[in-house]
Amino acid sequence: MGVQQHRHSKARVRRSRAEAMKMEAPNYVECPKCHEFKMPHRICPSCGYYNENITIAPAKKED
């Protein structure tokens, strides 16, 4: 088993760890009903449809 020869600073370790565990932006898909972008496998927030069935009432925009 290898033995470390030199100590790595906290900044160097954290910079390396941050690069390795970088999060990716979520990918969006187009809603087939209203063509707005939404998260995949989620109810569309603008029209309320999921899998060609209405599941919730669409959100009313207040002006």
Summary of the structure (lengths in Angstrom):
residues: 63
radius of gyration: 22.5
end to end distance: 66.3
largest distance: 66.3
contacts: 96
relative contact order: 0.12
helix: 17%
strand: 13%
